[in-house]
Amino acid sequence: MLQSTVPEIQQTNLEYVILFLKCLGIQNVLDFEFMDPPSQDNIVNSMYQLWVLGALNNVGDLTELGWKMVEFPLDPPLAKLLLMGEQFECLNEVLTIVSMLSVPSVFFRPKDREEESDAAREMFVVPESDHLTLVNVYEQWKVNEYMGDFLQVKGLRRARDIRSQLLDILKKLEFHYLTIYAINFFSWLESMVV
């Protein structure tokens, strides 16, 4: 057993940390004086991942995409997913997926009703993708006036709040007007049902 715990920064993904440091104008993150410095390999690997995502250019500076990604309180791959959602005309679905991935599982499985809860869960499954299953759960929850058997309503409400916050950030970044207008309209309809 270790005499002291390993600092959190040495255990976690550094992509967002590096993105944030670059945003603050720190060019050489390898020489940054961390209180508990992570390994150089971890920093270099995280910078490589940011380069692959398009957040950093070939010389390690933030790209336009990187500047947008730092606005989101998300792991950089999820931030890029959101930013690409508009380009592929699926922003509404991507917002839902990212918000649902940001909460614990929304399925409730009581010990005395396992078979019944498994059957209810199967009704939501989209065979092509777990992510589409999450979209289906959220959409069915909305259609059923925010009620659902064997669903963690608290988690779904949290996902709805996260979705709303992410939409506000997208508005701040001035995304395509019609896309945001359409999402606002559906959000307004959603609020009318509550």
N, C-alpha and C positions, 0 to 999 in steps of 0.2 A: 504494500500500500504506500502511496506517495505521502511524504511528510506534509506537503501543502497541495492544495488543488491547483490545477493548471488554469491560468487566467483565461477568461472567456474569449478574448481576442485571439488567443492562440488555438482555439478550438473551432472557431466559426469560419464561415465563408466571408472572405474579405472584399468581395466585389463591390458591395455598396459602400463600404468604408473607403476604398480607394476612389470610387466615383465621387464621393463627398469631398475627400481631400483634394482631388483634382479641381472640383468646383470652387474650393476655397483658394485656389491658386498655388497649391503646393505641387511643384513640377516633379521633383524627385522623391517619390514616396519610399524608395528604398533607403534613403538617408533620413527619413522622418523619425524623430525621437519619440517613439511609442513608449508608454510607461512600462509595458510588458511586451517587448517587440515580438511579433510573429516571425516565423522563419522566412528567410529570403525567398525560398522556393515557393512558399505559400503566396507571398506578395507577387512574385513573377507569374505564377500560375493564374492568379486572379486578374492581373493586368492582361494576360493573354486571353482569358475568357471575355473580358470587356472589349478587347480588340476584335475578337470573333463576333461579338454581338454588334459591333459597329459603334460602340460608345467611345472608343479611343482610336485615334488615327495611327499611322505608322511610326510617328515620333512620340506617342504617348500623351498627346493632348486630347482634350475632350472634343468630340465632334458635335455637330448640331443635335444629332440624336442623343448623344451623351448628356448634353445640357438639359434636354427634355426628360430623360430617364431619371435624372437626379431629383426631379420634382416629386416623384412618387415614392411613398414610404414602403417600397416593395423591393424584393430581390430584383436585380437588373433584368434577368430573363422575363419575369412577369411584367416589368415595366415596358420592355420592348414589345411583348405580346400585345399590350394595350395600345401602344403607339402604332403597331402594324394592323390592328383591328380595323381602323378607318380605311386604310389603304385597300384592304381586301373586302370592304363593305360588310363586316360582321362585328362592328364595334359593340352593338348591344349584347350579342352572345359572349364576346370576349370579356366585357365588363362583368357579366354574370359568372363566368368561369373563374376569373381572377378573384372575385369576391367570395365565391364558394370555396376556393382553395385556401382562402385566408382564415377560415374558421375550422374548428374540429368537425368530425363527421356529423352530418345532420340526421343520420339514421338512429333511431331509438330501438333497442332490442331488449325488452324486459325478459327476465329469466323464466317466468311462467308462461310466456307467450312467444317463444322463439319461432315456431313454425308459422304462426300468423304474421309476425313481423317480417320474416323472410319472404313470405308470399307478397306482402305489401311492398317490400323493397323491389321485388322482381317486376312489379308493374311499372316502375320508373326506369328500368334498365333500357339503355339504347345500346344494342350489341356492337355498334361500330366504335364506341368510345366512352370511357369513363367520364371524360369532360362533358360530352353531350348528355350523359346521364345526369350530371350536376345541373346543367341548363334545364333539362326536363323536370327535375325535382323543383327547382326554383319557379319555373313557369307554372307547373301544376299547383304549387303552393299558392301562387298569386291568383290563379283561376278559381281556386277553392276558398277564396276570401281569407287567406293567411291561416288556414286551418289544415291539419293533416294528421292522420293516425300514424304512429310510429315515426314521427319526425320530431327532431329537436327544434321546436319553434323558437326558442331563445337563440340558437345558432343561426337559424334562417333570418331572424330579425337583425342579428349582427351583420350577416352577409348583406342584407338590404342597406344597412347603414354604411358599410364599407363601399358598396357599389355607388351610393349617393356621394360619398366623399371623393371617390375616384372620378366620378363624372364632374364634380366641381373643379378638380385639378385639370381635367381635360378642357373644360370651358376656359380656365385661366390660360391654358396654352393656345387658345383660339383655334380649336379644331374646326373642320369644315362646318359651316353654319347649318346646312340642311341635316347633317347627321346628328348634330347636337339638338337641333330643333325636334327631330323625330324622337330622340331618346327622352327629351324633356316632356314631350307630349305623352309618351307612354308612362313616364314617371308621374305625371299629373293625373292620368287615369288611374294609376296604381294608388295614389293618395286619396282619390275620391272613393275608392272601394273600402279603404280603412275607415 
